[in-house]
Amino acid sequence: MDEEAVFYYAEHPVEFVEDIIGATPDQDQARILRSVAANPMTTVRSGHGVGKSAVEAWTIIWFLATRPFPKIPCTAPTQHQLFDILWAEVSKWMRSNPALANELVWTKEKVYMKGYPEEWFAVARTASKPDALQGFHAEDLLFIIDEASGVADSIFEPVLGALSTPGARLLMCGNPTQLSGFFYDSHNKNRANYARFHIDGRKSARVPQDFVNTIIQMYGEDSDVFRVRVAGEFPLQEDDIFIPISLVERSIHTEYVPRPEPHLVHIGCDVARFGDDKTVIGYKVDEQAQFHKKRQGQDTMKTADDIILLGEELVRRYKLTSPIPVKVDDGGVGGGVVDRLRQVKRGDPERFWWLEVYPVKFGQRIKHKYYHDSTTYMMSVVKKLLQPFDEEGNKKPVELILPDDDDLVAQLSGRKYELTEASKIKIESKKEVKKRGQPSPDEADCVLLLCLPVKPPKSKGVKKSA
């Protein structure tokens, strides 16, 4: 670009995206681009799939190409969000124009102007480190914060100081998952300081109507899952909800690096045979829970086989020498899975040395000071693992990383509770959940099983030979 074009595009980011990058921003994306050019601080709350990663990538490329020696620190709560999504989006749009690809150099952590890697760049830093956005100084400075609701307030502190520079800019986008923090305040008590945007997925041409309809049909327009993931609104967090959606979303968007040799590996299975309910098999490696298989209409023998194959794979993958607790919903048809697993263990104890079966009954009355039944106790275990602070109010390490699964989010954050006549907490049963018109909480029950602490067996059976 010649000098005159650079001056023009510096004030016209939408035209830059159209002419140079070769993309066509929608109405919401165009408004955001123009806001970054005109305002020091822009904040965007939205539902899923509205194109915010694309507009962030366009903003990065536009700022790099139209300012001399700019610096663009970019952050997000997790490496996946930052590198696999945002940084990959930058790479994709750079390739759309040979001139951009010729002038800008893309690496895994930095994009820079050719010949100026230390003075003219955008850099990706995960928000897991307190100093992620510290130490950046330039006349033209742009901070990009993706999934901003999941970024700790401490990360924002150096940004506020840097924004005192006349040429500094801030663009933060995200699903509104948390009811406190820097991002929440930017749309509430500090809203006067920001150019604010709200993108409702129902009004976005980029969001498939099937996705919107599915969330409405399954969870209702009054649910927090709909508010956060479709409407782009902050959750209501009803008084009778046991686990607020903010804790669930925080867990999903927490940076986590697995250990090469895990300390604990568990398997859980919520069993369904036919009908609308799902059989869900999952596993938990230290703090990280994952789903292995979800199926409808699967018989108990096939479910038991799937668990066995998963267990053998985990033994090989992690070179395990300790048994795996396999916790199975023992109510109804689940008893058939338990019986089959025990039969397999008895038939070849040397091969299946790792298999320790724990049948679990949901809704069973228990003797506990605070909790009415086994389901409530398991929900309390999960809630405690999700809490960011211990009982003394001290910040504690992450203890549970949940998979990013719409069904799971809805089920964990939609389960209601009440107090019994004995003043004990009681989580509503699966039957009561379905009576309210909600789907069976199969994914959530699988996670409850994964997190349930169990006592080691009295007999280890046949140990694996050295």
MIDO-110684 format. One record per residue (C-alpha): residue in three letters; x, y, z. Coordinates in Angstrom, 3 decimals. Each point is the difference from the previous one (the first is absolute). Example, Ala and Ser with C-alpha at 12.3 -4.5 7.8 and 13.67 -1.06 7.14 Angstrom:
ATOM  residuo         x         y         z
ATOM      Ala    12.300    -4.500     7.800
ATOM      Ser     1.370     3.440    -0.660
This chain:
ATOM  residuo         x         y         z
ATOM      Met     0.000     0.000     0.000
ATOM      Asp     1.197     3.536    -0.716
ATOM      Glu     0.090     2.648     2.734
ATOM      Glu    -3.334     1.548    -0.980
ATOM      Ala    -1.756    -3.385     0.150
ATOM      Val     1.513    -0.745     3.412
ATOM      Phe    -1.312     3.289     1.407
ATOM      Tyr    -3.437    -0.701    -1.460
ATOM      Tyr    -0.252    -3.591     1.278
ATOM      Ala     1.299     0.967     3.454
ATOM      Glu    -3.327     1.795     0.550
ATOM      His    -2.140    -2.405    -2.056
ATOM      Pro     0.429    -3.577     1.313
ATOM      Val    -3.152    -1.329    -1.701
ATOM      Glu     1.256     1.097    -3.404
ATOM      Phe     3.406    -1.514     0.829
ATOM      Val    -1.623    -3.349     0.755
ATOM      Glu    -2.025     0.150    -3.210
ATOM      Asp     2.748     1.281    -2.331
ATOM      Ile     3.184    -1.509     1.422
ATOM      Ile    -1.058    -3.109     1.925
ATOM      Gly    -2.812    -0.802    -2.413
ATOM      Ala    -2.695    -0.722     2.588
ATOM      Thr    -3.454     1.477     0.462
ATOM      Pro    -0.778     0.926     3.615
ATOM      Asp    -3.610    -0.250     1.065
ATOM      Gln    -1.736     2.951     1.632
ATOM      Asp     1.134    -0.894     3.547
ATOM      Gln     3.592    -0.677    -1.030
ATOM      Ala     0.145     3.312    -1.903
ATOM      Arg    -1.224     1.908     3.054
ATOM      Ile     2.666    -1.627     2.165
ATOM      Leu     2.784     0.775    -2.482
ATOM      Arg    -1.029     3.648    -0.211
ATOM      Ser    -0.182     0.202     3.774
ATOM      Val     3.589    -1.187     0.437
ATOM      Ala     1.113     2.733    -2.412
ATOM      Ala    -1.960     2.677     1.850
ATOM      Asn     0.005    -1.005     3.685
ATOM      Pro     2.662    -0.894     2.565
ATOM      Met    -1.997    -2.896     1.483
ATOM      Thr    -2.466    -2.317    -1.740
ATOM      Thr    -1.767    -2.890     1.738
ATOM      Val    -2.175    -2.621    -1.713
ATOM      Arg    -2.241    -2.586     1.624
ATOM      Ser    -1.571    -2.596    -2.260
ATOM      Gly    -1.352    -3.503    -0.435
ATOM      His     1.880    -2.783    -1.763
ATOM      Gly     0.873     0.042    -3.682
ATOM      Val    -0.532     3.682    -0.801
ATOM      Gly     3.423     0.496    -1.630
ATOM      Lys     1.891     1.703     2.817
ATOM      Ser     3.247    -1.928    -0.668
ATOM      Ala    -0.055     1.212    -3.589
ATOM      Val    -0.500     3.641     0.975
ATOM      Glu     2.821    -0.281     2.550
ATOM      Ala     2.318    -1.447    -2.654
ATOM      Trp    -0.940     2.736    -2.492
ATOM      Thr     0.664     2.639     2.662
ATOM      Ile     3.459    -1.408     0.679
ATOM      Ile     0.962    -0.035    -3.692
ATOM      Trp    -1.482     3.467    -0.616
ATOM      Phe     1.874     1.537     2.935
ATOM      Leu     3.291    -1.645    -1.021
ATOM      Ala    -0.305     1.200    -3.596
ATOM      Thr    -1.071     3.601     0.673
ATOM      Arg     2.131     1.121     2.965
ATOM      Pro     3.777     0.485     0.257
ATOM      Phe     1.631    -2.271     2.568
ATOM      Pro    -3.178    -1.089     1.822
ATOM      Lys    -0.143    -2.625     2.730
ATOM      Ile    -3.032    -2.237     0.402
ATOM      Pro    -0.071    -2.251     3.080
ATOM      Cys    -2.732    -2.649    -0.342
ATOM      Thr    -1.272    -2.293     2.712
ATOM      Ala    -2.717    -2.528     0.826
ATOM      Pro    -0.635    -2.312     2.968
ATOM      Thr     1.297    -3.162    -1.728
ATOM      Gln     2.596    -1.016    -2.573
ATOM      His    -2.769    -1.618    -2.052
ATOM      Gln    -1.981     3.227    -0.277
ATOM      Leu     3.078     2.108    -0.657
ATOM      Phe     2.042    -2.141    -2.380
ATOM      Asp    -2.415    -2.508    -1.555
ATOM      Ile    -2.736     2.555    -0.631
ATOM      Leu     1.156     3.662     0.055
ATOM      Trp     3.567    -0.483    -1.229
ATOM      Ala    -1.113    -2.472    -2.659
ATOM      Glu    -2.586     2.559    -1.126
ATOM      Val     2.739     2.616    -0.408
ATOM      Ser     2.016    -2.419    -2.138
ATOM      Lys    -3.011    -0.798    -2.200
ATOM      Trp    -0.796     3.639    -0.785
ATOM      Met     3.643     0.926    -0.578
ATOM      Arg     0.113    -2.584    -2.792
ATOM      Ser    -2.979     1.624    -1.733
ATOM      Asn     2.241     2.668    -1.562
ATOM      Pro     3.522    -0.748    -1.305
ATOM      Ala     1.081     3.530     0.944
ATOM      Leu    -0.863    -0.620     3.645
ATOM      Ala     1.738    -3.369    -0.013
ATOM      Asn     3.056     1.659    -1.544
ATOM      Glu     0.222     2.838     2.546
ATOM      Leu    -1.107    -1.753     3.192
ATOM      Val     1.670    -3.053     1.530
ATOM      Trp    -2.204    -2.421     1.973
ATOM      Thr     1.500    -2.273     2.643
ATOM      Lys    -1.627    -2.133     2.699
ATOM      Glu     0.168     2.803     2.558
ATOM      Lys     0.683     3.206    -1.928
ATOM      Val    -0.979     1.838    -3.180
ATOM      Tyr     2.453     2.724    -1.012
ATOM      Met     0.911     2.361    -2.817
ATOM      Lys     2.819    -1.483    -2.025
ATOM      Gly     3.314     1.365     1.285
ATOM      Tyr    -1.443     1.278     3.310
ATOM      Pro    -0.750    -3.043     2.209
ATOM      Glu     0.684     1.849     3.276
ATOM      Glu    -1.580     3.375    -0.813
ATOM      Trp    -3.030    -0.572    -2.244
ATOM      Phe    -2.049    -3.002     1.072
ATOM      Ala    -3.018    -1.752     1.471
ATOM      Val     0.743    -2.624     2.643
ATOM      Ala    -2.123    -2.765     1.577
ATOM      Arg     0.229    -0.572     3.752
ATOM      Thr    -2.384    -2.144     2.016
ATOM      Ala    -1.687     1.670     2.953
ATOM      Ser     1.147    -2.718     2.403
ATOM      Lys     2.998     2.143     0.990
ATOM      Pro    -0.496     3.250     1.966
ATOM      Asp     2.604     1.836    -2.112
ATOM      Ala    -1.562    -1.010    -3.328
ATOM      Leu    -0.679     3.613    -1.075
ATOM      Gln     2.764     1.815     1.861
ATOM      Gly     2.920     1.892    -1.456
ATOM      Phe    -1.431     1.197    -3.317
ATOM      His     0.721     3.589    -1.055
ATOM      Ala    -0.635     1.637    -3.371
ATOM      Glu    -1.682     3.062    -1.484
ATOM      Asp    -2.486    -2.363    -1.658
ATOM      Leu    -1.021    -2.729     2.405
ATOM      Leu    -2.966    -2.362    -0.395
ATOM      Phe    -1.080    -2.584     2.561
ATOM      Ile    -2.162    -2.884    -1.252
ATOM      Ile    -1.682    -2.043     2.740
ATOM      Asp    -2.015    -2.991    -1.178
ATOM      Glu    -2.536    -1.830     2.201
ATOM      Ala     0.496     2.919     2.370
ATOM      Ser    -2.525    -1.236     2.561
ATOM      Gly     2.424    -2.791     0.889
ATOM      Val     3.065     2.243     0.441
ATOM      Ala     1.022     0.834     3.566
ATOM      Asp    -0.158     3.627     1.138
ATOM      Ser     3.739     0.002     0.763
ATOM      Ile     0.718    -0.410    -3.730
ATOM      Phe    -1.850     3.241    -0.740
ATOM      Glu     1.929     2.185     2.463
ATOM      Pro     2.956     0.814    -2.307
ATOM      Val    -2.453     0.653    -2.844
ATOM      Leu    -1.633     2.857     1.859
ATOM      Gly     3.372     1.647     0.546
ATOM      Ala     1.018    -0.405    -3.645
ATOM      Leu    -3.294     1.442    -1.254
ATOM      Ser     1.058     3.418     1.291
ATOM      Thr     2.117     0.197    -3.178
ATOM      Pro    -1.967     2.014    -2.627
ATOM      Gly     0.421    -2.602    -2.770
ATOM      Ala    -0.920    -3.004     2.153
ATOM      Arg    -3.062    -2.125    -0.700
ATOM      Leu    -1.802    -2.917     1.683
ATOM      Leu    -2.340    -2.501    -1.639
ATOM      Met    -1.461    -2.712     2.194
ATOM      Cys    -2.614    -2.527    -1.057
ATOM      Gly    -1.636    -2.987     1.616
ATOM      Asn    -3.003    -1.964     1.108
ATOM      Pro    -1.350     1.663     3.165
ATOM      Thr     0.528    -2.927     2.374
ATOM      Gln     1.027     1.709     3.253
ATOM      Leu    -2.027     2.322     2.237
ATOM      Ser     3.049     1.864     1.240
ATOM      Gly     3.365     1.176    -1.227
ATOM      Phe     1.488     2.452    -2.489
ATOM      Phe    -2.039    -1.146    -2.997
ATOM      Tyr    -3.276    -0.046     1.955
ATOM      Asp     0.698     3.497     1.334
ATOM      Ser     0.657     1.291    -3.522
ATOM      His    -3.654    -0.718    -0.809
ATOM      Asn    -1.339     1.144     3.365
ATOM      Lys     1.429     2.394     2.573
ATOM      Asn     2.874     1.181    -2.261
ATOM      Arg    -2.037     0.048    -3.187
ATOM      Ala     0.368     3.752    -0.502
ATOM      Asn     3.711    -0.481    -0.694
ATOM      Tyr    -0.508    -2.400    -2.906
ATOM      Ala    -1.438    -0.289    -3.459
ATOM      Arg    -2.249    -2.981     0.685
ATOM      Phe    -1.461    -2.572    -2.365
ATOM      His    -2.433    -2.843     0.534
ATOM      Ile    -0.477    -2.652    -2.704
ATOM      Asp    -3.000    -2.294     0.379
ATOM      Gly     0.457    -3.283    -1.871
ATOM      Arg    -3.671     0.034    -1.006
ATOM      Lys     0.661     3.138    -2.048
ATOM      Ser     3.307    -1.101    -1.513
ATOM      Ala     0.075    -1.389    -3.528
ATOM      Arg     3.058    -2.035     1.002
ATOM      Val    -1.780    -2.085     2.640
ATOM      Pro    -1.910    -3.014    -1.407
ATOM      Gln    -3.673     0.108     0.879
ATOM      Asp     0.176    -3.718     0.789
ATOM      Phe     2.420     0.747     2.843
ATOM      Val    -2.292     2.697     1.420
ATOM      Asn    -3.067    -2.244    -0.297
ATOM      Thr     1.759    -2.918     1.661
ATOM      Ile     1.042     2.035     3.033
ATOM      Ile    -3.516     1.478     0.312
ATOM      Gln    -1.692    -3.392    -0.322
ATOM      Met     2.322    -1.737     2.434
ATOM      Tyr     0.476     2.636     2.687
ATOM      Gly    -2.444     2.850    -0.614
ATOM      Glu     0.541     3.694    -0.700
ATOM      Asp    -0.045     0.721     3.738
ATOM      Ser     3.006    -2.257     0.703
ATOM      Asp     3.471     1.323     0.726
ATOM      Val     1.412    -2.234    -2.728
ATOM      Phe    -2.173     1.815    -2.548
ATOM      Arg     0.836     3.405     1.474
ATOM      Val     3.769    -0.552    -0.112
ATOM      Arg     0.521    -2.181    -3.072
ATOM      Val    -2.665     1.407    -2.325
ATOM      Ala    -1.307     3.386     1.178
ATOM      Gly     3.356     1.323     1.228
ATOM      Glu    -1.467     1.056     3.334
ATOM      Phe     1.463    -0.422     3.456
ATOM      Pro    -1.530    -2.899     1.979
ATOM      Leu    -2.813     0.565     2.491
ATOM      Gln     1.271    -2.649     2.436
ATOM      Glu    -3.312    -0.892     1.657
ATOM      Asp    -0.073    -0.421     3.762
ATOM      Asp    -0.925    -3.703    -0.155
ATOM      Ile     2.776    -1.013    -2.431
ATOM      Phe     2.634    -2.064     1.806
ATOM      Ile     2.983     0.564    -2.334
ATOM      Pro     0.005     3.408    -1.766
ATOM      Ile     0.929     0.061    -3.663
ATOM      Ser     2.862     2.388     0.755
ATOM      Leu     1.890    -2.781     1.821
ATOM      Val    -0.577    -2.440    -2.854
ATOM      Glu     1.155     2.436    -2.690
ATOM      Arg     3.002     1.030     2.089
ATOM      Ser     1.087    -3.636     0.194
ATOM      Ile    -0.387    -0.526    -3.748
ATOM      His     2.101     3.081    -0.810
ATOM      Thr     2.795    -0.665     2.477
ATOM      Glu     3.469    -0.605    -1.400
ATOM      Tyr     1.224    -3.478     0.886
ATOM      Val     3.177    -1.931    -0.800
ATOM      Pro    -0.373    -3.772     0.582
ATOM      Arg     2.721    -1.867     1.845
ATOM      Pro     2.041    -2.467    -2.100
ATOM      Glu    -0.590    -2.628     2.687
ATOM      Pro    -3.428     0.507     1.607
ATOM      His    -0.639    -0.556     3.683
ATOM      Leu    -3.616    -1.158    -0.390
ATOM      Val    -2.038    -1.527    -2.830
ATOM      His    -3.723    -0.705     0.471
ATOM      Ile    -2.759    -1.277    -2.312
ATOM      Gly    -3.710     0.774     0.415
ATOM      Cys    -3.093    -1.223    -1.827
ATOM      Asp    -3.583     1.216     0.235
ATOM      Val    -2.039    -2.811    -1.517
ATOM      Ala    -3.112     0.154    -2.154
ATOM      Arg    -1.294    -2.769    -2.216
ATOM      Phe    -2.708     1.352    -2.289
ATOM      Gly    -2.166     3.126    -0.383
ATOM      Asp     1.176     3.616     0.080
ATOM      Asp     2.554    -0.460     2.791
ATOM      Lys     3.652    -0.426    -0.960
ATOM      Thr     2.656    -2.377     1.217
ATOM      Val     3.014     2.217     0.690
ATOM      Ile     3.482    -1.387     0.653
ATOM      Gly     2.701     2.375     1.194
ATOM      Tyr     3.417     0.010     1.604
ATOM      Lys     1.867     2.366     2.272
ATOM      Val     3.786     0.332    -0.051
ATOM      Asp     1.038     1.952     3.083
ATOM      Glu    -2.030     3.234    -0.222
ATOM      Gln    -1.180    -0.360    -3.611
ATOM      Ala    -3.323    -1.703    -0.788
ATOM      Gln    -0.837    -1.113    -3.536
ATOM      Phe    -2.808    -1.869    -1.724
ATOM      His     0.903    -3.169    -1.851
ATOM      Lys    -3.297    -1.120    -1.519
ATOM      Lys    -3.643     1.036    -0.018
ATOM      Arg    -2.606    -2.354    -1.382
ATOM      Gln    -3.727    -0.544    -0.074
ATOM      Gly    -1.578    -3.440    -0.107
ATOM      Gln     3.188    -1.872     0.887
ATOM      Asp    -0.297    -3.346     1.776
ATOM      Thr     1.824    -0.655     3.254
ATOM      Met     2.451    -2.548    -1.461
ATOM      Lys     1.247     2.499    -2.571
ATOM      Thr     0.299     2.658     2.709
ATOM      Ala     2.128    -2.322     2.130
ATOM      Asp     2.196    -0.778    -3.032
ATOM      Asp     0.499     3.720    -0.672
ATOM      Ile     1.096     0.551     3.608
ATOM      Ile     2.474    -2.885    -0.184
ATOM      Leu     1.529     1.238    -3.246
ATOM      Leu     0.290     3.523     1.443
ATOM      Gly     1.686    -1.318     3.145
ATOM      Glu     2.555    -1.993    -1.976
ATOM      Glu     0.744     3.047    -2.165
ATOM      Leu     0.544     2.182     3.097
ATOM      Val     2.334    -2.621     1.514
ATOM      Arg     2.098     0.002    -3.182
ATOM      Arg    -0.091     3.753    -0.490
ATOM      Tyr     1.092     0.898     3.524
ATOM      Lys     1.953    -3.195     0.829
ATOM      Leu    -2.136    -0.479     3.101
ATOM      Thr     1.054    -2.306     2.820
ATOM      Ser    -2.942     0.725     2.325
ATOM      Pro    -3.617    -1.160    -0.464
ATOM      Ile    -2.569     2.300    -1.612
ATOM      Pro    -3.176     0.654     2.021
ATOM      Val    -2.884    -0.635    -2.410
ATOM      Lys    -3.139     1.578     1.464
ATOM      Val    -3.260    -1.095    -1.609
ATOM      Asp    -3.577     1.133     0.530
ATOM      Asp    -1.438    -3.141     1.620
ATOM      Gly    -3.671     1.009    -0.173
ATOM      Gly    -2.304    -1.727    -2.482
ATOM      Val     1.787    -1.472    -3.008
ATOM      Gly     3.352     1.202     1.334
ATOM      Gly     0.127    -3.104     2.157
ATOM      Gly     0.550    -2.038    -3.164
ATOM      Val     3.138     1.992    -0.800
ATOM      Val     1.332    -0.509     3.516
ATOM      Asp    -0.658    -3.749    -0.170
ATOM      Arg     1.694    -0.306    -3.382
ATOM      Leu     3.106     1.896     1.116
ATOM      Arg     0.323    -2.178     3.079
ATOM      Gln    -0.426    -3.117    -2.127
ATOM      Val     2.782     1.150    -2.317
ATOM      Lys     2.303     0.669     2.964
ATOM      Arg    -0.657    -3.452     1.470
ATOM      Gly     0.579    -1.655    -3.380
ATOM      Asp     3.488     1.445    -0.520
ATOM      Pro     1.272     1.768     3.138
ATOM      Glu     3.549     0.230    -1.324
ATOM      Arg    -0.965     1.893    -3.141
ATOM      Phe    -2.539     2.187     1.798
ATOM      Trp     2.104     0.719     3.072
ATOM      Trp    -0.785     3.701    -0.478
ATOM      Leu    -3.792    -0.380     0.156
ATOM      Glu    -1.594     0.958     3.333
ATOM      Val    -3.774     0.300    -0.262
ATOM      Tyr    -1.964     2.324     2.273
ATOM      Pro    -3.791    -0.148    -0.356
ATOM      Val    -1.655     3.310     0.924
ATOM      Lys    -3.684     0.631     0.635
ATOM      Phe    -1.305     3.509    -0.715
ATOM      Gly    -2.588     1.410     2.396
ATOM      Gln     0.816    -2.461     2.786
ATOM      Arg    -0.585     1.347     3.521
ATOM      Ile     3.242     0.499     1.931
ATOM      Lys     0.960     0.831     3.547
ATOM      His     1.477     3.463    -0.326
ATOM      Lys    -0.297     3.166     2.002
ATOM      Tyr    -0.755     2.255    -2.986
ATOM      Tyr    -0.997    -2.125    -2.994
ATOM      His    -3.164    -2.024    -0.454
ATOM      Asp     1.138    -2.604    -2.538
ATOM      Ser     2.851    -1.290    -2.126
ATOM      Thr    -0.791     2.265    -2.980
ATOM      Thr     0.117     3.101     2.190
ATOM      Tyr     3.284    -1.110     1.546
ATOM      Met     1.560    -0.539    -3.443
ATOM      Met    -1.236     3.408    -1.174
ATOM      Ser     1.593     1.545     3.094
ATOM      Val     3.314    -1.677    -0.840
ATOM      Val    -0.065     1.459    -3.512
ATOM      Lys    -1.000     3.445     1.260
ATOM      Lys     2.876    -0.004     2.495
ATOM      Leu     2.459    -0.962    -2.744
ATOM      Leu    -1.277     2.876    -2.147
ATOM      Gln     0.274     2.628     2.747
ATOM      Pro     2.932     2.392    -0.559
ATOM      Phe     0.566     0.513     3.733
ATOM      Asp     0.375    -2.308     2.978
ATOM      Glu    -2.032     0.221     3.225
ATOM      Glu     2.401     2.619     1.398
ATOM      Gly    -0.457     2.212    -3.057
ATOM      Asn     3.423    -0.746    -1.477
ATOM      Lys     0.317    -0.491    -3.764
ATOM      Lys     0.639    -3.662    -0.758
ATOM      Pro     1.350    -1.887    -3.007
ATOM      Val    -2.402    -1.198    -2.660
ATOM      Glu    -1.435    -3.360     1.056
ATOM      Leu    -2.374    -0.857    -2.857
ATOM      Ile     0.222     0.795    -3.720
ATOM      Leu    -3.288    -0.710    -1.760
ATOM      Pro    -0.484    -0.688    -3.723
ATOM      Asp    -1.596     2.770    -2.064
ATOM      Asp    -3.318    -1.761    -0.552
ATOM      Asp    -3.314     1.881    -0.312
ATOM      Asp    -1.995    -2.861     1.529
ATOM      Leu     2.338    -0.251     2.973
ATOM      Val    -0.051     3.752     0.631
ATOM      Ala    -3.799     0.046    -0.041
ATOM      Gln    -0.377    -3.038     2.223
ATOM      Leu     2.476     1.030     2.702
ATOM      Ser    -1.155     3.623     0.096
ATOM      Gly    -3.709    -0.826    -0.235
ATOM      Arg    -0.341    -2.472     2.874
ATOM      Lys    -2.160     1.410     2.790
ATOM      Tyr    -0.002    -0.782     3.709
ATOM      Glu    -2.209     0.362     3.052
ATOM      Leu     0.219    -0.483     3.760
ATOM      Thr    -1.680    -3.035     1.510
ATOM      Glu    -1.990     0.055     3.236
ATOM      Ala     3.199    -1.095     1.709
ATOM      Ser     1.746     3.106    -1.451
ATOM      Lys     2.189    -2.057    -2.309
ATOM      Ile     0.782     1.004    -3.577
ATOM      Lys    -1.686    -2.158    -2.641
ATOM      Ile     0.745     0.222    -3.703
ATOM      Glu    -2.961    -0.669    -2.237
ATOM      Ser    -0.087    -3.505    -1.415
ATOM      Lys     0.405    -0.930    -3.651
ATOM      Lys    -3.739    -0.677    -0.107
ATOM      Glu    -0.745     3.502     1.339
ATOM      Val     2.367     1.564    -2.529
ATOM      Lys    -1.805    -1.721    -2.864
ATOM      Lys    -3.392     0.968     1.449
ATOM      Arg     1.077     3.665    -0.400
ATOM      Gly     0.433    -0.717    -3.698
ATOM      Gln     3.788    -0.186     0.145
ATOM      Pro     2.068    -2.808    -1.574
ATOM      Ser     1.398    -2.744     2.199
ATOM      Pro     3.237     1.228     1.662
ATOM      Asp     2.062    -2.868    -1.407
ATOM      Glu     3.244     1.911    -0.666
ATOM      Ala    -0.175     1.648     3.417
ATOM      Asp    -0.577    -3.334     1.747
ATOM      Cys     3.051    -1.426    -1.773
ATOM      Val     2.087     2.902     1.366
ATOM      Leu    -1.438    -0.597     3.495
ATOM      Leu     1.206    -3.593    -0.201
ATOM      Leu     3.441     1.056    -1.211
ATOM      Cys     0.433     2.369     2.949
ATOM      Leu    -1.419    -2.305     2.685
ATOM      Pro     2.802    -0.936     2.414
ATOM      Val     0.272    -3.737     0.663
ATOM      Lys     1.908    -2.112     2.476
ATOM      Pro     2.722    -2.254    -1.413
ATOM      Pro    -1.097    -3.658    -0.160
ATOM      Lys     1.013    -2.317     2.833
ATOM      Ser     1.433    -2.439    -2.481
ATOM      Lys     1.872     1.180    -3.065
ATOM      Gly    -0.522    -3.327    -1.741
ATOM      Val     2.755    -1.106    -2.348
ATOM      Lys     2.600     2.722    -0.484
ATOM      Lys     1.577     0.731    -3.297
ATOM      Ser     3.273    -1.844    -0.352
ATOM      Ala     3.158     2.056    -0.232
